[in-house]
Amino acid sequence: MAANKEYKSTEAHVRAVMKHNKKSYWHYNLSLNRNTDAELIEMLDGADNKLGLIKDALRDHAKKLKRRAQTETTE
């Protein structure tokens, strides 16, 4: 097997991948202000895994909201 052989996707494969991605993924665009969000920009710039950092923060926030909702219903 040649080490430098390029993988060429067929048009059908590309369409199938695009269809799967459209059905499976949701995209968000995040805009941060350099002045008011500087600390967030620094955090993201310093992160090895920016998407993982954002997902972890969202999951932590969701857990807090869930706990808060549970305590409000028990009061």
C-alpha positions, 0 to 999 in steps of 0.5 A: 500500500502506498503511503502517500495515496490520497483518499478520494471521496465519491460524490455519493459518499460526500452527499451521504456525509453531508446528509448525516452531518445535517441531521446529526449536528447543530451549529452555533456561531459565537461572537465575543466582544474584545473589550467586555469579553476579554477574559472569555477570549483568553480562556478560549485561546488558552484551551487545548480543546475549545469545544470541550471547554464550552460543552463542559461549561454548558453541562455544568450550567445545566446541572445547576439549573436542574438542581435549582429546579429540584430544590424549588419543587421540594420547598 
